[in-house]
Amino acid sequence: MAEKKRFLLRLDADLYAALEKWAADELRSVNAQIEYLLRDAVRRAGRGGAKRASAGGPARPAPSTDRDPAADGGPAEGDPPAGG
């Protein structure tokens, strides 16, 4: 594995607390969570170089933008309107 670049990152205490909780929810370290979020942002922006899996765990698929309302518990196409 290639050596990782080390650098100091200063964060607001509230932001760090939110990242710490999010990382715990995802079973990652804070460092791995930040790396995951940065990799995802780079990928979404189309600025990624080499593609490799995050050290924080398997990559998760991006949420779909063309969602099916029936999958969310909403009415499916052709269903009568609620309350009527």
C-alpha positions in Angstrom: 0.0 0.0 0.0 1.3 3.5 -0.9 2.3 5.7 2.0 -0.3 8.3 2.9 0.3 12.0 3.1 0.1 13.4 6.6 -1.0 16.9 7.4 -2.6 18.9 10.2 -6.3 19.6 9.9 -7.9 22.1 12.2 -11.7 21.7 12.7 -14.4 23.5 14.6 -15.2 21.4 17.8 -18.9 21.0 16.8 -17.9 19.8 13.3 -15.4 17.3 14.8 -18.1 16.1 17.2 -20.5 15.5 14.3 -17.9 13.7 12.3 -17.0 11.6 15.4 -20.6 10.5 15.8 -21.1 9.8 12.1 -17.9 7.8 12.1 -19.0 5.7 15.0 -22.4 5.1 13.3 -20.5 3.8 10.2 -18.0 1.8 12.3 -15.1 3.9 11.1 -12.4 6.0 12.7 -12.8 9.8 12.4 -9.8 9.8 10.0 -11.3 7.0 7.8 -14.7 8.8 7.8 -13.0 12.1 6.7 -11.1 10.2 4.0 -14.3 8.4 2.8 -16.2 11.8 2.6 -13.3 13.4 0.7 -13.0 10.5 -1.7 -16.8 10.6 -2.3 -16.7 14.4 -2.9 -13.8 14.0 -5.4 -15.6 11.2 -7.2 -18.9 13.1 -7.4 -17.1 16.2 -8.7 -15.4 14.1 -11.4 -12.0 15.0 -10.3 -10.8 11.6 -9.2 -7.6 10.0 -10.4 -6.9 6.4 -9.6 -9.9 4.5 -8.4 -9.3 2.4 -5.3 -11.4 1.3 -2.4 -11.4 3.5 0.7 -9.5 2.2 3.7 -12.6 2.9 5.8 -14.6 0.1 4.3 -16.5 -0.8 1.2 -17.7 1.9 -1.1 -21.4 2.6 -0.8 -23.5 3.4 -3.9 -24.7 6.9 -4.3 -28.4 7.6 -3.6 -30.5 7.5 -6.7 -31.9 10.8 -8.0 -34.8 9.2 -9.8 -36.5 7.7 -6.7 -39.6 5.6 -6.8 -42.2 7.1 -4.4 -43.7 3.7 -3.8 -40.4 2.5 -2.4 -40.6 5.3 0.2 -44.1 4.3 1.3 -45.7 6.9 -0.9 -48.4 6.2 -3.5 -47.4 4.1 -6.5 -48.3 5.3 -10.0 -52.0 4.7 -10.6 -52.9 4.6 -6.8 -55.8 6.8 -5.8 -54.9 10.0 -3.9 -54.8 9.6 -0.1 -57.8 10.7 1.9 -60.2 10.6 -0.9 
